[in-house]
Amino acid sequence: MTLNLPEICTVDSVTPLWKQRMPEVGKLKAGEVLILDADSVKRYDGSAEALIIEVHRCAAAQGFSVEYRDAVAVISKTLKIFNPAVFSDHTAYDLPPRNTHTVVQVGESAVRIWRDIVDVLAFLGEVVTSGLSFLVRPGRLRLRDTMLCIERAGMDALPIVALIGFLIGLILAFLSGSSMRQFGVEVYVADLICIGLFREMGALITAIILAGRTGSAFAAELGTMKVNEEIDALTTLSLPPVLFLALPRVLAAAFVLPFLSIFAVVMGLFGGFVVLWMMDIPAITYWQHVFNAITVNNVLIGLTKALTFGVLVGLSGCSHGLHTKRSADAVGQAATASVVGSLVLITIFDGIFSVLLFVLDI
Amino acid sequence: MNDTVIEVKDMVAGYEGRVILKDISFTVAQGETFVVLGGSGCGKSTLLKHLIGLHPLLSGEVRILGHRIQDGGEGEREAAMRSFGVTYQSGALFGSMTLLENVCLPLESFTDLPSDARRLIAEMKLELVGLKPFANYFPTDVSGGMKKRAAIARAMALDPQVLLLDEPSAGLDPVTSAELDHLILRLRDTHGISFVIVTHELASIYAVGDRCIMLDAETRTIIAEGKPAELRDHSPLEKVRTFFSPNQR
């Protein structure tokens, strides 16, 4: 068999050789001879060099011999630069096959979530320790950064919180109103919305917004700082990153979430009012029911949940940001992981609150 | 046969109408290692970015292997873009890919070669820069010098005739920097690649530079052109002599 290399032996002319002739070369057996004719080559590139190396690899593996026609020394030059034996082991570079069994994946996810929770709780310990050092030397907390975080997490989030809060109130009122109207008690929708928003939905919805909007931003911001070695610079300046970067953000998230939650509740009550107004319930009746349903317990429960969720979102965002690996895609992964981590933690702690409130009969 | 690979005529470069460089004219010959040097802020990287068409010229013309990169049609521009490879200061490797995948990427995008051929070519490029044993490593797992070598391998994936390197020695220790210089010389000799190297590292300039131009922040143009040793010893401008012999101030 003869393999002729063309005059212009570059990728455009080598591609057909790879596709059509190399399978034939792959079938040659021990004792057979391949003539590699490079006499007419005037110009060649890396694809031609790769073809020459591939022929030699096949010859070594299959036992056939190769005769050169190498008037312009293309083959000898290539073999001088590259040793075909070096390229004999493809499998050494194959990535280990990923186990895609569903059970394994579920297990891996569970372990990952558990590790996330443990990491966030460990990080909570670091933040608390930093918080204590802040109490000893309040000047070490960067107030300007904290205020900036509060503005970004709080003031800038008002439009989206208003929209979502209003729509949640509206949807709750529609869902419950249509059922309760059949029994002629649609006026109690006001009580339901008020209690539901204050005790549960206000804090939960706002926390989810904060996790998606602010927690991910914390993770991306700190992750980028990690990639740019700014975190290392802080450490070498003996400025603890947790105190200088994480604490202001966690405090900001914890501070703004109760206010945002109350704001969402108020907007939700207006959403409910619109629905009941459409159901011909007088405004005075609606607001009377609302104010009667507001109790100190309901408000405090909502605020406590909001404060807790705020801390969790701040912790998750900062923890994932500070533990980012040093690459651009790791920053994206950190932002995603911070949102997922926040949602998992919020759900777990909401469940704990529900059990506690049930046990305490509040 | 014309052995000029890059021709720059009366280039005026800058951003949003602000002139950073003016009256820039030079040529780079086949197989030559051409160095663009100058102090910080003189416009070295600006020159490189305009040379490769990342930013439009304010005026003038750049031809790479005869193709106009700025004002030519889309076909001419693509032909020009395929004829050179570029490496950036940080290496600019894609962090989500292994070194092998980084080198394979241009081959996947611009050739119809079968996957085993692409892989072999990528391995051979990595072997050329001494990184084949690290083919399966991610950029975060290798040193700064290795990243720069991997970036050179990626830039060579499509066998360009010209390689443009932006500050290849920046941030490297002298030994690694010297290894990189050797690599550049070896690639020039074995593959006939022309190099345009933007740098201010004197050791590298002397080691690899066949010819150089020096840019000046004050006059915003080329103030010297020639062989590095000649400029050091015979330049009429004190500024140039001082650049080459900073310890003799």
Chai-1 contact restraints between the chains, C-beta under 6 A:
chainA,res_idxA,chainB,res_idxB,connection_type,confidence,min_distance_angstrom,max_distance_angstrom,comment,restraint_id
A,V11,B,T111,contact,1.0,0.0,6.0,A-B,restraint_1
A,T15,B,D112,contact,1.0,0.0,6.0,A-B,restraint_2
A,T15,B,L113,contact,1.0,0.0,6.0,A-B,restraint_3
A,W18,B,L113,contact,1.0,0.0,6.0,A-B,restraint_4
A,W18,B,P114,contact,1.0,0.0,6.0,A-B,restraint_5
A,W18,B,A117,contact,1.0,0.0,6.0,A-B,restraint_6
A,D45,B,D159,contact,1.0,0.0,6.0,A-B,restraint_7
A,G46,B,I121,contact,1.0,0.0,6.0,A-B,restraint_8
A,G46,B,D159,contact,1.0,0.0,6.0,A-B,restraint_9
A,A50,B,A117,contact,1.0,0.0,6.0,A-B,restraint_10
A,A50,B,L120,contact,1.0,0.0,6.0,A-B,restraint_11
A,A50,B,I121,contact,1.0,0.0,6.0,A-B,restraint_12
A,A50,B,M124,contact,1.0,0.0,6.0,A-B,restraint_13
A,I81,B,T190,contact,1.0,0.0,6.0,A-B,restraint_14
A,F82,B,M124,contact,1.0,0.0,6.0,A-B,restraint_15
A,F87,B,E123,contact,1.0,0.0,6.0,A-B,restraint_16
A,Y93,B,A135,contact,1.0,0.0,6.0,A-B,restraint_17
A,Y93,B,N136,contact,1.0,0.0,6.0,A-B,restraint_18
A,R326,B,T140,contact,1.0,0.0,6.0,A-B,restraint_19
A,S327,B,G95,contact,1.0,0.0,6.0,A-B,restraint_20
A,S327,B,T140,contact,1.0,0.0,6.0,A-B,restraint_21
A,A328,B,G95,contact,1.0,0.0,6.0,A-B,restraint_22
A,D329,B,G95,contact,1.0,0.0,6.0,A-B,restraint_23
A,D329,B,S96,contact,1.0,0.0,6.0,A-B,restraint_24
